[in-house]
Amino acid sequence: MRVYSASSEETLRARKLLKDWVGEGFVTKEQHQLLEKETVSELRTTNIFLRLVLFLFTLISVGAAAALFLEVFLSGPSEQTTGVFFLIFAPVCYAAAEIAVSQARLYRYGIEEALAVCSVVFLCVGIQLALFTGRSYSPAECLVPAAGAVFSLWIWRRFGFPYAFIAAMIFVIFLPGYWTSSPSARHLIIAAFYTTGLIAVATVRSRHRFDYLEQTYSLVEAFLWLGIYLAVNLKLSSFDLPPRWSIGIPDTSGLFPRPFYWGTWVMIWCLPPIVLARGLRQKDRFVIAVGAIVATLTLVSNKPYLGWPRHTWDPMLLGVLLTGVAVLLRRWLARGPGGIQHGFTAARLSGKDKDWINVGATVTGLLSPQPPAPQPSSPDFRFGGGQTGGGGASGDF
C-alpha cells in the first residue's frame, strides 16, 4: 500500500534515532561510525529549509506550466474546458509524484510532496469547473469535498504525509453543508466522521505499536481527538462564529436546541480527561499534548457557554493556574527515583526537542523586525567653530 518499503523506512527511523542518541551522548563516536554504516538508506532526504524551498518552487513551476499550457494551446477557454484539462493535470501530477519516489527515491524532499498536493488541487477545482459551472446549487456538489477527502486519505496512506490527513479532515467539514441546513446536525455528522476515523486508527495502530508507523498513527490519532473536540465545542466551531465575533456578538446558544447545547457543554468537560487518560496509558506525547490543549480550551470557553461576563484578569488567572499545574507536575516527577514516575520524566531524552527549538529560534529570528541600520558618518566631518581658552591658551573645537 505504501510507496516506500518497510525496510527503507525502518532504516531511516533507525538513522534518526542514532542521530538523537549521538547528540545526547548515549552512543560513542566509535559506535556511531559502526552503526552508521549499517543504517545506510537508498532514499534521498534533505533538511527542512531546502524541503520548503523545493516545495514552493515545485508549486510555482506546476502552476506556471498549467497556465502556459492553457494560454498557448487554448485561447480563452471556457470554465468547463479548463475544468476538463484540470482533471487531466491531476493524474499527471500524481504520476509524476509516484515517479519521483520510485525512480529518484525522494523522501520528504519537497518535490514529490508538491506534486501530490497539486494533484488534489487540480482534481477538486477540475470537478467544480467541469461539472457544476453555471448550474444552480445542487447537493451533488458534495462530490468536490468528498473527492478531496478520499484522495487526500489515499495520499496520506500512500506517501505518509501528515498534512494530507489534515486536508482530508478539512474537506469533511464541508460535507454536511450539502446534506442538511441544521447546525446541530452538521456538528453531529462531523463528529461522527471523526469518531469513526478514530476507532479505525486506534484499531490499526495496535498492530504497529513498536515499528516505524507508530509515530504516524500517533499524530493522526491526536488530530482526530482535536477534531472531535472542536466539532463538539460550539463556542469554537460554530459555522457563523467569524461574522458574529466581528460584530461583537459571540453568543451562539440561540442557534441550537437547549438539550443539544448543554449536552455539548458536558462533552467538552468529559473529553479532556478521556484524551489525557488515553495519552498517559499509551505514553503518547502527541495525544497528551492534545489533552492539555483541549483542557485549556475548555477553561477558556466555559464562561461563554454559561453566559458569564468576561474580565480583563481572566487570562492572568488562567496563566497562573497553568503555571501552578506545570510546577506541581515537575516537582512530582522530580521526587521519583532518577526523576522518573511511572515511566514519565521531565528530563529531555531526545535531541529532537533541541532541533525543534533551533528551528523555532531560526524562524522567529527571520520573522522578527530588523533594527534600522546605523547611518555611516562622513569621514570629512569634523567639529569646529567653537572657541575655548584661558590662561593665555585658545583653541577651536
BAVEX-821649 format. One record per residue: residue number from 0; residue in one letter; chain; y, x, z of N, C-alpha, C in turn. Coordinates in steps of 0.05 Angstrom, whole numbers. Layout:
<rs>
R seq type mol   n.py   n.px   n.pz  ca.py  ca.px  ca.pz   c.py   c.px   c.pz
R NUM    A   A      Y      X      Z      Y      X      Z      Y      X      Z
...
</rs>
This chain:
<rs>
R seq type mol   n.py   n.px   n.pz  ca.py  ca.px  ca.pz   c.py   c.px   c.pz
R   0    M   A    -24     17      0      0      0      0     25     17      0
R   1    R   A     26     38     18     49     55     18     48     76     -4
R   2    V   A     71     83    -15     72    102    -37     65    130    -28
R   3    Y   A     70    136     -2     64    162      9     36    161     22
R   4    S   A     22    183     19     -5    185     31     -2    188     61
R   5    A   A    -23    179     75    -22    182    105    -21    211    113
R   6    S   A    -36    228     99    -36    256    107     -9    269    104
R   7    S   A      6    262     82     32    273     78     52    265    100
R   8    E   A     51    239    107     69    230    128     61    241    156
R   9    E   A     36    244    160     27    256    185     36    285    187
R  10    T   A     35    299    165     44    327    165     74    329    170
R  11    L   A     90    311    158    119    311    163    124    304    193
R  12    R   A    109    285    203    113    278    231    107    301    250
R  13    A   A     85    315    244     78    339    260     99    361    257
R  14    R   A    110    364    234    131    384    230    156    378    246
R  15    K   A    163    352    246    187    344    262    182    348    292
R  16    L   A    158    341    301    151    346    329    152    375    336
R  17    L   A    142    392    317    142    421    322    170    431    324
R  18    K   A    188    421    308    216    429    309    228    421    336
R  19    D   A    222    397    346    232    389    372    221    407    394
R  20    W   A    195    413    393    183    430    414    195    458    414
R  21    V   A    200    468    391    213    495    390    241    494    402
R  22    G   A    256    473    395    283    471    406    284    468    436
R  23    E   A    263    457    447    262    454    476    248    476    490
R  24    G   A    237    495    475    224    518    488    195    513    496
R  25    F   A    183    491    486    155    485    492    136    502    476
R  26    V   A    145    513    454    128    529    437    141    556    432
R  27    T   A    126    578    434    137    605    430    141    610    400
R  28    K   A    155    631    393    160    638    366    134    644    350
R  29    E   A    116    657    363     91    664    350     75    638    345
R  30    Q   A     74    620    364     61    595    359     74    578    338
R  31    H   A    101    579    337    116    565    317    109    575    289
R  32    Q   A    109    601    285    102    612    259     74    605    250
R  33    L   A     56    605    269     28    598    262     26    568    255
R  34    L   A     38    551    271     35    522    266     52    513    242
R  35    E   A     73    528    236     90    520    213     74    524    187
R  36    K   A     56    544    186     40    548    162     20    525    158
R  37    E   A     13    512    180     -7    491    179      5    463    175
R  38    T   A     31    462    174     45    436    171     63    436    146
R  39    V   A     54    450    126     69    451    101     64    425     85
R  40    S   A     85    412     77     82    386     62     92    390     34
R  41    E   A     80    375     15     89    376    -13    113    358    -18
R  42    L   A    120    341      2    143    323     -1    169    338      2
R  43    R   A    189    331    -14    215    344    -14    234    327      4
R  44    T   A    245    339     24    264    326     42    291    341     42
R  45    T   A    310    329     54    337    341     56    350    332     82
R  46    N   A    373    343     88    387    335    112    403    309    108
R  47    I   A    413    298    129    425    271    128    450    271    111
R  48    F   A    465    293    112    491    293     97    486    294     67
R  49    L   A    469    311     57    462    312     29    448    286     20
R  50    R   A    433    275     38    419    250     32    439    228     27
R  51    L   A    460    226     43    481    206     39    496    211     13
R  52    V   A    502    236      7    517    243    -17    500    235    -42
R  53    L   A    475    242    -42    458    235    -65    454    205    -67
R  54    F   A    453    191    -44    451    162    -45    475    149    -58
R  55    L   A    499    157    -50    523    146    -61    526    154    -91
R  56    F   A    520    179    -97    522    189   -125    503    173   -143
R  57    T   A    479    167   -134    460    152   -150    469    123   -153
R  58    L   A    480    111   -132    490     84   -134    512     83   -155
R  59    I   A    531    101   -154    553    102   -174    542    106   -202
R  60    S   A    523    124   -205    512    130   -231    498    106   -243
R  61    V   A    482     92   -227    467     69   -237    487     47   -245
R  62    G   A    506     42   -228    526     21   -234    542     28   -259
R  63    A   A    550     53   -262    564     61   -286    547     59   -311
R  64    A   A    521     66   -309    504     64   -332    500     35   -340
R  65    A   A    497     17   -321    494    -11   -328    519    -22   -341
R  66    A   A    542    -15   -330    567    -25   -341    571    -13   -369
R  67    L   A    564     12   -374    567     24   -400    549     11   -420
R  68    F   A    524      5   -412    506     -9   -430    516    -36   -438
R  69    L   A    526    -51   -419    537    -78   -426    561    -76   -444
R  70    E   A    578    -56   -440    602    -53   -455    597    -43   -484
R  71    V   A    577    -26   -487    572    -14   -513    555    -33   -530
R  72    F   A    533    -43   -519    515    -59   -535    520    -89   -535
R  73    L   A    535    -98   -515    542   -127   -514    572   -129   -510
R  74    S   A    586   -138   -530    615   -141   -528    621   -168   -515
R  75    G   A    631   -167   -490    638   -191   -476    615   -211   -473
R  76    P   A    593   -203   -460    570   -221   -457    577   -243   -438
R  77    S   A    563   -265   -441    565   -287   -422    552   -280   -395
R  78    E   A    558   -296   -375    546   -290   -349    516   -293   -349
R  79    Q   A    506   -313   -365    477   -316   -366    464   -293   -380
R  80    T   A    476   -283   -401    465   -259   -415    466   -235   -397
R  81    T   A    488   -232   -382    489   -210   -363    467   -212   -342
R  82    G   A    462   -236   -333    441   -240   -313    414   -233   -324
R  83    V   A    408   -240   -350    383   -233   -362    379   -202   -362
R  84    F   A    400   -188   -370    398   -159   -371    396   -147   -343
R  85    F   A    409   -159   -323    405   -150   -296    376   -153   -287
R  86    L   A    363   -175   -296    335   -179   -289    318   -158   -303
R  87    I   A    327   -147   -325    313   -125   -338    318    -98   -323
R  88    F   A    344    -95   -314    350    -70   -300    335    -67   -274
R  89    A   A    329    -90   -261    316    -89   -235    289    -75   -236
R  90    P   A    270    -83   -253    245    -68   -254    248    -40   -264
R  91    V   A    268    -35   -281    273     -7   -290    281     11   -266
R  92    C   A    299      1   -249    307     17   -226    283     20   -206
R  93    Y   A    268     -1   -203    245      2   -185    224     22   -196
R  94    A   A    219     21   -222    201     40   -234    211     69   -231
R  95    A   A    238     72   -234    249     98   -231    246    108   -202
R  96    A   A    248     90   -183    243     98   -155    214    107   -150
R  97    E   A    196     92   -162    167     99   -160    162    126   -173
R  98    I   A    174    132   -196    170    157   -209    183    180   -193
R  99    A   A    206    175   -181    219    196   -165    202    204   -142
R 100    V   A    187    185   -131    169    191   -108    143    204   -118
R 101    S   A    131    192   -138    104    201   -147    105    228   -162
R 102    Q   A    127    232   -178    129    256   -194    145    278   -181
R 103    A   A    169    271   -171    186    291   -159    180    294   -129
R 104    R   A    163    277   -117    155    279    -89    179    277    -70
R 105    L   A    198    260    -76    221    257    -59    215    240    -34
R 106    Y   A    225    248    -11    220    233     14    246    232     29
R 107    R   A    258    208     31    283    204     44    304    223     32
R 108    Y   A    305    224      6    322    243     -9    348    230    -18
R 109    G   A    351    204    -15    375    190    -24    373    179    -52
R 110    I   A    360    193    -70    359    184    -98    340    160   -101
R 111    E   A    316    163    -91    296    142    -93    305    118    -76
R 112    E   A    320    122    -55    329    101    -38    350     84    -53
R 113    A   A    369     98    -66    390     84    -81    378     68   -104
R 114    L   A    358     79   -118    345     64   -139    331     39   -129
R 115    A   A    318     41   -106    305     17    -95    326     -4    -87
R 116    V   A    348      5    -75    369    -14    -68    381    -27    -93
R 117    C   A    385    -12   -114    396    -23   -138    377    -44   -150
R 118    S   A    351    -40   -148    332    -59   -158    334    -86   -144
R 119    V   A    339    -86   -118    342   -111   -103    369   -124   -111
R 120    V   A    390   -109   -114    416   -120   -121    415   -132   -149
R 121    F   A    403   -118   -168    401   -128   -196    384   -153   -196
R 122    L   A    363   -154   -181    345   -178   -180    360   -202   -170
R 123    C   A    374   -200   -148    388   -223   -136    411   -232   -154
R 124    V   A    427   -213   -163    450   -221   -180    440   -232   -206
R 125    G   A    419   -220   -217    409   -230   -242    398   -258   -240
R 126    I   A    384   -264   -219    374   -292   -215    397   -311   -213
R 127    Q   A    418   -304   -198    441   -322   -194    455   -327   -220
R 128    L   A    460   -306   -236    475   -309   -261    458   -322   -283
R 129    A   A    433   -315   -284    417   -325   -306    408   -354   -303
R 130    L   A    403   -363   -278    392   -389   -273    411   -409   -263
R 131    F   A    432   -401   -249    449   -420   -235    478   -419   -242
R 132    T   A    485   -404   -263    513   -403   -271    521   -429   -285
R 133    G   A    544   -440   -277    554   -464   -289    540   -489   -281
R 134    R   A    522   -488   -262    507   -512   -253    517   -520   -226
R 135    S   A    514   -546   -220    522   -556   -194    503   -546   -173
R 136    Y   A    512   -549   -148    496   -538   -126    469   -551   -126
R 137    S   A    448   -534   -122    421   -544   -121    405   -529   -100
R 138    P   A    388   -543    -86    371   -529    -66    354   -507    -78
R 139    A   A    350   -508   -105    334   -488   -118    347   -460   -117
R 140    E   A    373   -460   -110    387   -434   -108    377   -417    -85
R 141    C   A    361   -429    -67    349   -414    -46    330   -392    -57
R 142    L   A    324   -394    -83    307   -374    -96    320   -347    -94
R 143    V   A    347   -345    -94    361   -319    -93    356   -305    -67
R 144    P   A    363   -317    -44    357   -302    -19    327   -300    -14
R 145    A   A    311   -319    -23    282   -316    -19    271   -292    -34
R 146    A   A    279   -289    -59    271   -266    -75    281   -240    -62
R 147    G   A    306   -240    -52    316   -216    -39    300   -209    -14
R 148    A   A    293   -230      1    278   -224     26    250   -214     20
R 149    V   A    236   -226      0    209   -218     -6    209   -190    -18
R 150    F   A    227   -184    -36    228   -158    -49    236   -136    -30
R 151    S   A    255   -143    -11    263   -124      9    239   -117     28
R 152    L   A    224   -138     35    200   -133     51    180   -115     36
R 153    W   A    177   -120     10    159   -103     -5    169    -74     -5
R 154    I   A    195    -69     -9    205    -42     -9    201    -29     18
R 155    W   A    206    -44     39    201    -33     66    171    -25     69
R 156    R   A    153    -43     60    125    -37     63    116    -14     45
R 157    R   A    129    -12     22    121      8      2    132     36      8
R 158    F   A    158     36     15    172     62     19    177     68     48
R 159    G   A    178     48     65    183     52     93    212     55    101
R 160    F   A    230     44     85    259     46     91    265     25    113
R 161    P   A    275     33    136    281     13    157    302     -7    149
R 162    Y   A    323      2    134    344    -15    127    335    -37    107
R 163    A   A    313    -32     93    303    -53     75    293    -77     92
R 164    F   A    282    -72    115    273    -94    132    298   -108    143
R 165    I   A    319    -94    150    344   -107    159    355   -125    137
R 166    A   A    354   -115    112    363   -131     89    347   -156     87
R 167    A   A    321   -155     91    304   -179     90    312   -199    111
R 168    M   A    318   -189    135    327   -206    157    354   -220    150
R 169    I   A    371   -205    137    397   -217    129    393   -238    108
R 170    F   A    376   -233     89    370   -254     68    359   -279     81
R 171    V   A    343   -277    101    331   -300    114    353   -318    126
R 172    I   A    375   -306    135    397   -321    148    408   -342    129
R 173    F   A    407   -336    102    419   -355     83    400   -377     74
R 174    L   A    375   -374     80    356   -394     70    360   -422     82
R 175    P   A    363   -425    108    365   -453    119    389   -468    108
R 176    G   A    410   -455     99    433   -469     89    427   -485     64
R 177    Y   A    406   -478     50    398   -494     26    379   -517     33
R 178    W   A    369   -517     57    349   -537     65    360   -559     83
R 179    T   A    380   -553     99    390   -572    118    419   -566    124
R 180    S   A    434   -587    132    462   -584    139    465   -584    170
R 181    S   A    443   -587    184    445   -588    213    447   -559    225
R 182    P   A    468   -553    240    469   -526    252    446   -520    270
R 183    S   A    437   -540    285    415   -536    304    390   -528    289
R 184    A   A    385   -543    267    360   -537    251    362   -510    239
R 185    R   A    386   -501    230    388   -474    219    381   -453    239
R 186    H   A    391   -455    263    384   -435    283    355   -435    289
R 187    L   A    343   -459    290    314   -460    296    297   -448    274
R 188    I   A    305   -453    249    290   -442    226    291   -412    226
R 189    I   A    315   -401    230    318   -372    231    302   -360    253
R 190    A   A    304   -372    277    289   -361    300    259   -364    295
R 191    A   A    250   -385    281    221   -388    275    212   -366    255
R 192    F   A    228   -360    235    221   -338    216    219   -312    231
R 193    Y   A    238   -306    248    237   -280    263    214   -279    283
R 194    T   A    208   -302    295    186   -302    314    159   -298    300
R 195    T   A    156   -311    277    132   -306    261    129   -277    253
R 196    G   A    151   -265    244    150   -237    238    144   -219    261
R 197    L   A    155   -227    285    149   -211    309    120   -212    317
R 198    I   A    108   -236    315     79   -238    321     62   -222    302
R 199    A   A     70   -223    276     55   -207    256     57   -177    261
R 200    V   A     82   -168    267     87   -139    271     72   -130    297
R 201    A   A     74   -146    318     60   -139    343     30   -137    339
R 202    T   A     19   -155    322    -10   -154    317    -18   -129    301
R 203    V   A     -2   -122    281     -8    -99    264     -3    -73    280
R 204    R   A     18    -74    296     26    -49    310      5    -39    329
R 205    S   A    -11    -57    340    -32    -49    359    -52    -30    346
R 206    R   A    -55    -30    320    -74    -13    306    -62     14    299
R 207    H   A    -35     17    304    -22     43    297     -7     54    321
R 208    R   A    -20     52    344     -6     60    369      1     89    370
R 209    F   A    -16    106    358    -11    135    362    -11    150    335
R 210    D   A     -4    136    313     -2    150    287     27    150    277
R 211    Y   A     31    158    252     58    161    241     73    135    237
R 212    L   A     58    112    237     71     87    233     82     74    259
R 213    E   A     77     87    282     85     76    307    115     72    309
R 214    Q   A    130     92    301    160     90    302    170     69    283
R 215    T   A    158     67    259    166     47    240    164     19    252
R 216    Y   A    141     13    263    136    -14    275    153    -18    300
R 217    S   A    158      4    314    175      2    338    203     -7    331
R 218    L   A    215      5    310    241     -3    300    242    -32    291
R 219    V   A    221    -39    276    220    -66    265    218    -87    287
R 220    E   A    202    -81    307    199   -100    330    226   -102    345
R 221    A   A    240    -80    348    266    -81    361    286    -98    345
R 222    F   A    286    -95    319    303   -111    302    297   -141    304
R 223    L   A    271   -147    305    264   -175    307    271   -188    334
R 224    W   A    267   -173    355    276   -183    382    306   -188    381
R 225    L   A    321   -169    370    350   -173    369    357   -197    352
R 226    G   A    343   -200    329    348   -223    311    343   -250    325
R 227    I   A    321   -251    340    314   -276    354    336   -283    374
R 228    Y   A    345   -262    389    366   -268    409    391   -277    396
R 229    L   A    400   -264    374    425   -272    361    422   -300    349
R 230    A   A    399   -307    339    395   -334    329    396   -355    351
R 231    V   A    388   -348    375    388   -367    397    415   -369    410
R 232    N   A    429   -347    413    455   -346    426    476   -359    408
R 233    L   A    484   -384    414    502   -398    397    530   -387    398
R 234    K   A    538   -373    419    564   -362    421    568   -336    405
R 235    L   A    546   -326    395    547   -301    379    540   -306    350
R 236    S   A    525   -327    344    515   -331    317    521   -358    304
R 237    S   A    541   -373    315    548   -398    303    559   -394    275
R 238    F   A    551   -411    257    558   -406    229    588   -409    223
R 239    D   A    602   -424    240    631   -426    236    646   -411    256
R 240    L   A    633   -391    269    646   -376    290    670   -359    281
R 241    P   A    669   -344    258    692   -328    250    717   -345    246
R 242    P   A    717   -367    231    742   -382    228    751   -394    254
R 243    R   A    733   -402    272    741   -414    298    753   -393    315
R 244    W   A    742   -368    315    755   -347    330    782   -340    319
R 245    S   A    786   -341    293    811   -334    281    834   -353    289
R 246    I   A    827   -378    295    847   -397    304    847   -400    334
R 247    G   A    831   -384    348    832   -384    377    816   -406    390
R 248    I   A    796   -417    376    780   -438    388    751   -431    386
R 249    P   A    741   -413    403    714   -404    401    693   -422    414
R 250    D   A    701   -446    422    683   -465    434    666   -479    413
R 251    T   A    640   -475    413    622   -488    393    604   -508    406
R 252    S   A    608   -516    431    590   -533    445    588   -561    432
R 253    G   A    610   -570    420    610   -596    408    595   -598    382
R 254    L   A    586   -576    370    572   -576    345    542   -581    349
R 255    F   A    532   -580    373    503   -581    378    497   -603    398
R 256    P   A    474   -615    397    466   -635    418    464   -620    445
R 257    R   A    470   -635    466    471   -623    492    444   -611    501
R 258    P   A    421   -624    496    396   -612    504    391   -585    489
R 259    F   A    398   -585    463    394   -560    448    413   -538    458
R 260    Y   A    438   -546    464    458   -527    473    450   -514    499
R 261    W   A    442   -530    519    434   -519    545    407   -506    544
R 262    G   A    390   -515    525    365   -501    521    368   -472    512
R 263    T   A    388   -468    494    393   -441    485    406   -424    507
R 264    W   A    421   -437    525    432   -422    548    410   -412    566
R 265    V   A    390   -429    570    367   -420    586    352   -397    571
R 266    M   A    350   -399    545    336   -379    529    349   -351    531
R 267    I   A    376   -351    530    390   -325    530    387   -311    557
R 268    W   A    380   -326    578    374   -314    604    345   -306    606
R 269    C   A    327   -319    591    299   -313    593    291   -290    575
R 270    L   A    304   -287    552    296   -267    532    300   -238    542
R 271    P   A    323   -231    555    326   -203    563    304   -192    581
R 272    P   A    295   -207    603    273   -196    618    247   -194    602
R 273    I   A    243   -213    584    218   -211    567    219   -186    549
R 274    V   A    242   -181    537    244   -158    519    241   -132    535
R 275    L   A    254   -131    558    252   -107    575    224   -103    585
R 276    A   A    210   -124    593    182   -121    602    165   -112    579
R 277    R   A    169   -122    555    154   -112    532    159    -83    527
R 278    G   A    184    -74    527    190    -47    522    179    -28    543
R 279    L   A    181    -36    569    171    -19    590    141    -17    589
R 280    R   A    128    -39    582     99    -38    581     89    -20    558
R 281    Q   A    103    -21    535     96     -4    513    108     24    514
R 282    K   A    126     28    534    141     53    536    156     58    509
R 283    D   A    169     38    499    182     38    473    212     39    478
R 284    R   A    225     61    471    253     65    477    270     46    460
R 285    F   A    262     40    436    278     22    419    278     -6    430
R 286    V   A    255    -16    438    254    -43    449    268    -44    476
R 287    I   A    266    -23    492    280    -22    517    310    -23    512
R 288    A   A    319     -8    492    348     -8    486    357    -35    477
R 289    V   A    341    -49    461    349    -77    453    349    -95    478
R 290    G   A    330    -91    496    331   -107    520    356   -103    536
R 291    A   A    365    -78    538    390    -73    552    414    -85    538
R 292    I   A    413    -84    511    435    -95    495    437   -126    499
R 293    V   A    414   -139    496    415   -169    498    422   -177    527
R 294    A   A    414   -162    547    422   -168    574    452   -167    577
R 295    T   A    464   -146    566    493   -143    567    507   -166    552
R 296    L   A    496   -174    528    507   -196    513    505   -222    528
R 297    T   A    484   -225    543    481   -250    559    504   -251    580
R 298    L   A    509   -229    593    531   -229    613    558   -234    600
R 299    V   A    561   -223    575    587   -227    561    591   -256    553
R 300    S   A    569   -269    543    572   -296    532    567   -318    553
R 301    N   A    561   -311    577    555   -332    597    580   -350    603
R 302    K   A    603   -337    606    627   -353    612    634   -372    589
R 303    P   A    634   -363    564    639   -382    542    619   -405    541
R 304    Y   A    594   -399    547    574   -420    548    581   -442    569
R 305    L   A    589   -433    593    595   -451    614    623   -463    613
R 306    G   A    639   -453    594    666   -463    592    685   -452    613
R 307    W   A    678   -430    626    696   -419    646    718   -402    633
R 308    P   A    741   -401    646    763   -385    634    757   -355    636
R 309    R   A    765   -340    617    762   -311    617    786   -298    631
R 310    H   A    781   -274    642    803   -259    655    804   -231    644
R 311    T   A    826   -219    647    830   -192    637    813   -171    651
R 312    W   A    804   -178    676    788   -158    690    758   -162    686
R 313    D   A    750   -181    669    722   -184    664    708   -160    652
R 314    P   A    720   -147    632    707   -122    621    705   -100    642
R 315    M   A    725    -98    660    724    -78    681    700    -83    700
R 316    L   A    697   -109    708    674   -115    725    648   -110    712
R 317    L   A    646   -116    686    621   -111    671    616    -81    670
R 318    G   A    636    -65    665    633    -36    665    624    -25    691
R 319    V   A    635    -35    713    627    -26    740    598    -34    745
R 320    L   A    590    -58    737    562    -67    740    543    -49    725
R 321    L   A    549    -44    699    531    -27    683    530      1    694
R 322    T   A    552     12    703    552     39    714    535     40    739
R 323    G   A    538     20    756    522     19    780    492     18    775
R 324    V   A    484      1    755    456     -1    747    446     26    737
R 325    A   A    462     40    720    454     65    710    450     86    732
R 326    V   A    469     87    751    467    106    773    443    100    790
R 327    L   A    437     75    797    414     68    813    388     75    799
R 328    L   A    386     70    773    362     77    758    358    107    757
R 329    R   A    379    122    753    377    151    752    368    162    779
R 330    R   A    379    152    801    371    161    827    342    154    833
R 331    W   A    334    130    825    306    121    829    287    139    814
R 332    L   A    294    146    790    276    164    774    276    192    786
R 333    A   A    299    201    797    300    228    808    284    231    833
R 334    R   A    278    209    848    263    210    872    233    215    867
R 335    G   A    224    210    843    196    214    836    189    243    835
R 336    P   A    163    250    836    154    278    833    161    289    805
R 337    G   A    177    310    805    186    321    780    206    304    765
R 338    G   A    218    285    779    237    267    766    224    246    748
R 339    I   A    199    239    754    183    220    738    174    197    755
R 340    Q   A    178    173    746    168    149    759    153    132    739
R 341    H   A    127    129    743    110    112    727    112    119    697
R 342    G   A    114    145    691    116    154    664    143    154    652
R 343    F   A    164    148    667    192    148    657    208    170    671
R 344    T   A    226    182    656    243    203    667    271    201    654
R 345    A   A    291    210    668    318    211    657    323    237    643
R 346    A   A    305    256    644    309    282    631    304    279    601
R 347    R   A    319    295    586    315    295    557    291    312    550
R 348    L   A    272    300    536    247    314    529    245    321    500
R 349    S   A    264    313    484    262    318    455    288    329    445
R 350    G   A    286    346    425    310    357    412    324    337    393
R 351    K   A    310    314    388    322    294    370    348    283    382
R 352    D   A    349    280    409    373    270    421    396    289    416
R 353    K   A    391    314    418    412    334    413    421    333    384
R 354    D   A    403    329    365    410    326    337    428    302    333
R 355    W   A    421    279    345    437    255    341    465    259    354
R 356    I   A    466    273    376    492    278    389    509    296    370
R 357    N   A    497    316    358    512    333    340    521    318    315
R 358    V   A    504    300    304    513    284    281    536    266    289
R 359    G   A    534    253    312    555    235    321    581    250    326
R 360    A   A    579    275    337    604    291    341    616    298    315
R 361    T   A    599    305    295    610    312    268    624    288    255
R 362    V   A    611    265    256    623    241    244    649    234    258
R 363    T   A    649    235    285    673    229    299    696    248    292
R 364    G   A    689    274    289    709    293    281    720    288    253
R 365    L   A    703    279    234    712    273    207    730    248    207
R 366    L   A    723    228    224    739    203    224    764    204    240
R 367    S   A    766    223    259    789    224    276    813    234    260
R 368    P   A    837    224    266    861    233    251    867    262    258
R 369    Q   A    875    276    237    881    305    240    910    308    249
R 370    P   A    915    327    266    943    332    274    959    343    251
R 371    P   A    985    338    250   1001    349    228   1002    379    229
R 372    A   A   1001    390    205   1001    420    203   1028    430    211
R 373    P   A   1029    453    226   1055    464    234   1070    474    209
R 374    Q   A   1096    469    210   1113    477    188   1118    508    189
R 375    P   A   1113    522    167   1117    551    168   1147    558    170
R 376    S   A   1153    577    186   1181    585    189   1189    604    167
R 377    S   A   1214    603    159   1224    620    138   1226    649    147
R 378    P   A   1215    668    132   1217    696    141   1245    707    140
R 379    D   A   1263    694    125   1291    704    123   1309    693    144
R 380    F   A   1298    675    160   1315    662    180   1319    681    205
R 381    R   A   1343    683    215   1349    698    239   1371    684    254
R 382    F   A   1369    687    281   1391    676    297   1416    693    294
R 383    G   A   1438    680    297   1464    695    295   1487    677    298
R 384    G   A   1510    689    301   1535    673    303   1545    671    331
R 385    G   A   1530    679    350   1540    677    378   1550    705    387
R 386    Q   A   1566    705    408   1577    729    419   1571    730    449
R 387    T   A   1563    753    458   1559    758    486   1568    786    493
R 388    G   A   1576    789    517   1585    816    524   1595    816    553
R 389    G   A   1600    839    562   1610    843    589   1609    872    596
R 390    G   A   1627    881    611   1628    909    619   1631    928    595
R 391    G   A   1646    918    575   1651    935    552   1630    932    530
R 392    A   A   1609    915    535   1588    912    514   1591    886    500
R 393    S   A   1584    884    476   1585    860    460   1562    860    440
R 394    G   A   1555    837    431   1534    835    411   1531    806    401
R 395    D   A   1519    804    379   1514    777    368   1485    769    372
R 396    F   A   1479    743    371   1452    734    373   1448    709    356
</rs>
